[in-house]
Amino acid sequence: MKIYGICSLRRKKRNFAVAVKTCWSQVKRNYFLHLEDDWNFIKIVDFSIAVEKLFSKDDIVAVMLSRFDKKESPKTLLSPALWKTSAARNIISKMVDNDNPEQQIKNLTGRNSSIWYPIDYPVVKDIGRKWKIENHLPKHMLSKTSYDIMLG
């Protein structure tokens, strides 16, 4: 997968919703990889498979990479995922700047709007959660001051 650009937004005012809306509005291709700086890839991902799955049905908005338990349907969140740009643009057009973007995305997408990446092992690891616990930080102190996604 060729990386066409990275959106990195740093603001004095902490506002994760504005960061999501700003970065997602800059995507120029019909899909993009959403990946924040507190996640690492731990396995190689065949993105051609993810793209095929993403466009297999009109109502799919994202292919989630963050979990691998196929027993439950994935929630459409801001964890690593391949997103349809058209769906993301529709979502950000309805988001407000002063509310949790992840909660807004959950409320704006349907129950079965995303699917799992089709393998039986994890491909990404959340390193931010461990850091937060080790540093005894409550969640509200971790408001994003920077936000990165790969623009496709």
Kinemage of the C-alpha trace (Angstrom):
@kinemage 1
@onewidth
@group {chain A} dominant
@subgroup {mainchain}
@vectorlist {calphas} color= white
{ca met a 1} P 0.000 0.000 0.000
{ca lys a 2} L 1.421 3.337 -1.014
{ca ile a 3} L 1.077 6.104 1.562
{ca tyr a 4} L -0.083 9.254 -0.183
{ca gly a 5} L -0.015 11.562 2.787
{ca ile a 6} L -0.314 11.860 6.524
{ca cys a 7} L -2.619 14.281 8.273
{ca ser a 8} L -1.034 15.503 11.456
{ca leu a 9} L -2.972 18.124 13.342
{ca arg a 10} L -1.562 19.825 16.396
{ca arg a 11} L -3.601 22.483 18.161
{ca lys a 12} L -3.291 24.342 21.427
{ca lys a 13} L -6.976 23.715 22.080
{ca arg a 14} L -7.603 20.030 22.751
{ca asn a 15} L -10.409 18.933 20.513
{ca phe a 16} L -10.442 15.420 19.125
{ca ala a 17} L -13.679 15.883 17.166
{ca val a 18} L -12.231 18.814 15.198
{ca ala a 19} L -9.100 16.775 14.471
{ca val a 20} L -11.130 13.848 13.113
{ca lys a 21} L -13.288 16.126 10.982
{ca thr a 22} L -10.273 18.060 9.645
{ca cys a 23} L -8.237 14.992 8.727
{ca trp a 24} L -11.093 12.958 7.256
{ca ser a 25} L -12.157 15.908 5.088
{ca gln a 26} L -8.709 15.953 3.418
{ca val a 27} L -8.833 12.400 2.018
{ca lys a 28} L -8.633 12.389 -1.774
{ca arg a 29} L -9.150 8.660 -2.561
{ca asn a 30} L -12.270 6.509 -2.143
{ca tyr a 31} L -10.845 4.788 0.967
{ca phe a 32} L -8.292 5.524 3.695
{ca leu a 33} L -6.557 3.936 6.658
{ca his a 34} L -7.462 5.470 10.002
{ca leu a 35} L -4.537 4.901 12.371
{ca glu a 36} L -3.768 6.926 15.471
{ca asp a 37} L -0.314 7.228 17.011
{ca asp a 38} L -1.054 4.927 19.969
{ca trp a 39} L -1.495 1.784 17.834
{ca asn a 40} L 1.171 -0.502 16.338
{ca phe a 41} L 0.904 -3.075 13.596
{ca ile a 42} L 2.049 -6.455 14.908
{ca lys a 43} L 1.335 -8.492 11.761
{ca ile a 44} L 1.433 -7.813 8.056
{ca val a 45} L -1.948 -6.796 6.653
{ca asp a 46} L -2.983 -7.578 3.090
{ca phe a 47} L -4.866 -4.385 2.350
{ca ser a 48} L -6.133 -5.690 -0.984
{ca ile a 49} L -8.309 -8.104 1.024
{ca ala a 50} L -9.508 -5.279 3.271
{ca val a 51} L -10.369 -3.098 0.260
{ca glu a 52} L -12.285 -5.963 -1.362
{ca lys a 53} L -14.280 -6.524 1.847
{ca leu a 54} L -14.873 -2.779 2.287
{ca phe a 55} L -16.541 -2.474 -1.111
{ca ser a 56} L -18.331 -5.842 -1.016
{ca lys a 57} L -21.564 -4.231 0.283
{ca asp a 58} L -22.887 -0.699 0.062
{ca asp a 59} L -23.782 -0.495 3.764
{ca ile a 60} L -20.246 -1.356 4.980
{ca val a 61} L -18.401 1.806 6.077
{ca ala a 62} L -15.228 0.312 7.582
{ca val a 63} L -13.109 -2.817 7.927
{ca met a 64} L -11.958 -2.906 11.535
{ca leu a 65} L -8.415 -4.128 12.256
{ca ser a 66} L -8.387 -3.865 16.038
{ca arg a 67} L -10.014 -7.086 17.209
{ca phe a 68} L -10.274 -10.612 15.985
{ca asp a 69} L -13.099 -12.165 17.992
{ca lys a 70} L -15.555 -13.027 15.226
{ca lys a 71} L -18.294 -13.982 17.727
{ca glu a 72} L -19.402 -10.376 18.099
{ca ser a 73} L -20.057 -7.737 15.471
{ca pro a 74} L -17.464 -4.976 15.442
{ca lys a 75} L -18.405 -1.523 16.627
{ca thr a 76} L -17.543 1.270 14.254
{ca leu a 77} L -14.977 3.174 16.284
{ca leu a 78} L -11.782 5.165 15.888
{ca ser a 79} L -9.539 2.146 16.339
{ca pro a 80} L -7.461 1.189 13.271
{ca ala a 81} L -9.670 0.591 10.247
{ca leu a 82} L -9.922 0.960 6.517
{ca trp a 83} L -12.753 3.443 5.830
{ca lys a 84} L -14.874 4.357 2.815
{ca thr a 85} L -14.299 8.041 2.244
{ca ser a 86} L -17.920 8.672 1.199
{ca ala a 87} L -19.180 7.185 4.481
{ca ala a 88} L -16.614 9.090 6.545
{ca arg a 89} L -17.581 12.377 4.871
{ca asn a 90} L -21.241 11.693 5.583
{ca ile a 91} L -20.419 11.041 9.243
{ca ile a 92} L -18.284 14.153 9.739
{ca ser a 93} L -20.954 16.327 8.124
{ca lys a 94} L -23.218 15.392 11.054
{ca met a 95} L -20.632 15.584 13.852
{ca val a 96} L -20.404 18.467 16.313
{ca asp a 97} L -17.090 19.899 17.483
{ca asn a 98} L -17.668 19.754 21.215
{ca asp a 99} L -18.531 16.073 21.754
{ca asn a 100} L -16.636 12.783 21.867
{ca pro a 101} L -16.054 11.799 18.211
{ca glu a 102} L -16.024 8.074 18.925
{ca gln a 103} L -19.428 8.248 20.603
{ca gln a 104} L -20.744 10.356 17.748
{ca ile a 105} L -19.493 7.819 15.190
{ca lys a 106} L -21.162 4.977 17.114
{ca asn a 107} L -24.433 6.933 17.128
{ca leu a 108} L -24.212 7.890 13.441
{ca thr a 109} L -23.422 4.445 12.042
{ca gly a 110} L -25.664 1.406 11.917
{ca arg a 111} L -25.236 -1.701 14.024
{ca asn a 112} L -23.702 -3.741 11.193
{ca ser a 113} L -21.915 -0.918 9.404
{ca ser a 114} L -18.423 -2.351 9.843
{ca ile a 115} L -16.831 -5.774 9.510
{ca trp a 116} L -13.721 -7.455 10.883
{ca tyr a 117} L -10.561 -7.874 8.849
{ca pro a 118} L -10.926 -11.546 7.824
{ca ile a 119} L -8.168 -13.341 9.746
{ca asp a 120} L -8.022 -15.253 13.016
{ca tyr a 121} L -5.299 -13.329 14.823
{ca pro a 122} L -4.766 -9.702 15.870
{ca val a 123} L -2.893 -7.417 13.476
{ca val a 124} L -2.717 -4.263 15.608
{ca lys a 125} L -2.017 -3.540 19.247
{ca asp a 126} L -3.195 -0.610 21.365
{ca ile a 127} L -0.099 0.747 23.147
{ca gly a 128} L -1.825 3.869 24.497
{ca arg a 129} L -4.062 2.066 26.974
{ca lys a 130} L -1.076 0.426 28.720
{ca trp a 131} L 0.797 3.746 28.834
{ca lys a 132} L -2.263 5.477 30.336
{ca ile a 133} L -2.547 2.851 33.079
{ca glu a 134} L 1.192 2.852 33.820
{ca asn a 135} L 1.121 6.642 34.201
{ca his a 136} L -2.072 6.622 36.297
{ca leu a 137} L -3.871 8.989 33.941
{ca pro a 138} L -7.653 9.248 33.871
{ca lys a 139} L -9.203 9.071 30.410
{ca his a 140} L -10.287 12.716 30.335
{ca met a 141} L -6.644 13.852 30.559
{ca leu a 142} L -5.817 11.989 27.358
{ca ser a 143} L -7.686 14.337 25.052
{ca lys a 144} L -5.834 14.319 21.768
{ca thr a 145} L -3.600 17.242 20.913
{ca ser a 146} L -2.392 15.487 17.792
{ca tyr a 147} L -4.041 13.112 15.410
{ca asp a 148} L -2.603 11.186 12.486
{ca ile a 149} L -4.196 9.205 9.681
{ca met a 150} L -2.770 7.943 6.442
{ca leu a 151} L -4.510 9.621 3.562
{ca gly a 152} L -5.230 7.354 0.627
